[in-house]
Amino acid sequence: MGNWQSLAGQNILVTGGAGFLGKQVVAQLLAAGADKERIAIPRSHSCDLRDGSMCQAAVAGQDLVVHLAAHVGGIGLNQAKPAELFYDNLMMGAQLIHAAYLAGVKKFVCVGTICAYPKFTPVPFREEDLWNGYPEETNAPYGVAKKALLVQLQSYRAQYGFNGIFLLPVNLYGPEDNFDPRSSHVIPALIRKVHEAQIAGQRDLYVWGDGSPTREFIYSEDAARGIALATCAYDGAEPVNIGTGYEISIRDLIALICRLMEFEGHIIWQADKPNGQPRRCLDVTRATQLFGFTSQVSFEEGLRRTIAWYRHNAAPVAAGTL
């Protein structure tokens, strides 16, 4: 592990800090010693990070930047808006990194995406494999835009001595996730589908793909703890995976969600819909070795908490509200 850096007394900018992962990261930074009054969280309606001058204003006077802000969604959004996903994510990150360097920010923590890995990466994904092929087509614009930020950080480190680190969290899930069916990822989408089928008394559940792809998921609180640990104790140039090392097929995932939600209907696989990347599972050795991170919340326990939160806070309660 690297030298532990105290967050006390540091001015910290957390882009995306009001979002699903951002709230958890802010909580973990506070737990690691950050001062609440020194954490700045820019909001997209008043600070458009695609605008270079707004990036400059946001980083002014900051010691540390944690860049979580992203334009992101599931396969449907990736198919519908590939140009927006490429442009928005590239411009936000590239301009923020440059502005942070010019402003003398001491450290930049960039959170990338597992979508940056090649489509046919050997499982488990090792950080050394990041450049051995093109990403899966449906999420390549987003993945390539984020991966370009790794190149930028490594270039700025080599030429300017700028301390920027790059983290690759696997698919997130947890309470307060995005459950909007137009843009949500697989776990919240499936939880909502099952819940709405139960409300409507439907026995058939239609699910995209054929169920064969595998995925790895990390509970949002665990991911945030990993990001906070890296913020305090990692200063290296190489990217680092943040995950659990636990792989599950979409078919087994939907079976588990149905069991936990007590849904006993029929699953109808829509094989004409895209599967996405065939397999995803990370080698998480580097995170453990470099800054002592291992996940703590088991997948089934994390799903139980997420389902409970959705049913209590976000679920439609009657067929008429669907």
C-alpha positions, 0 to 999 in steps of 0.5 A: 500500500502507498502512503496514506494521505490525510484528507483533513484540511483539503479542498475537495471537488467531487463531480457527480457528488450528488448522484447514485455513486457520488453520495456514497463516495462523499460519505466515505471521504468524510469517514476518511477524515475529509471536512464536510465544509471543504467538499464542493459538489457542482451541479449540472444545471449550473456547472456544465463540465462540457464548458471549459470555462466552467471547469476552470471555475470549478477547480479553482482553489481545490486540492483534490478532484474526484471525477465521477460525473458521467453521461451513462446508461444501459444498452438502450441508451448506448444504442440511442445516443452513442454520439452524445455519450462519446462527446459528453464524457470525453469533453467533461473529463478532458477539460476538467483534467486540463483545468485541474493541472493548470490550477495546480490541483495536487491530485486527480482521481478519475473514475472510468468504466468497465465498458473500456475493456475489449469485447473479448477480454480473457476472464478475469479482466486484468488491467494489462488487457485494457488495450488488447482490442476494441470494446463491445460495440453498443458501449464502445463510444462511452468506453473509449471516451473514458479510456482516453482520459487514462491516456490523458492522465498518464501523459500529464504525469509524464510531461507535467508530473501531474498526479492523476489516478484512474480507477475501473469500477465494475457494474454498480448497483444498490439503493438509490440506483436509477430505476428508469426503464429508459436508461437503467442498467440491468439490476434496477431494470429487472427489479422494476420489471418483476415488481410491476409484473407482480402488481399487474398480476402478469405471469410472463416476464420479458427480458432482453437477450438470451441470458447467457452473458455474465456480469460482475456487480459491486454494491455501491457502498463497497465501490465508494469505499474502494474509491476513497481508499485509492484517493488516500493511498494510491498515487500510481500511473497504472489503472486499477480495477474496483470489483468483487471477482464474483461472476454471475450469468444474466440467467442466474441473476434474474432467477435470483431476483425472482426468488428474492422478490417471490415472483413465480412467473415465466421468463421469456427471453427476447433473443433478438435483443442485444446481449452486450459484452459476452463476459465480465469479471475482474481480476481485483488483485491490484486493488488489494495489493496497492491500497488494501481494498476488498469488497465486503457486501455479498451479492445476495445481501446487496440485492436484498437491500436494493430490492427493499429500498426500491419497494419502500421508496420508488416502486409504483404501488398500484396498477394505475400508476404504471 
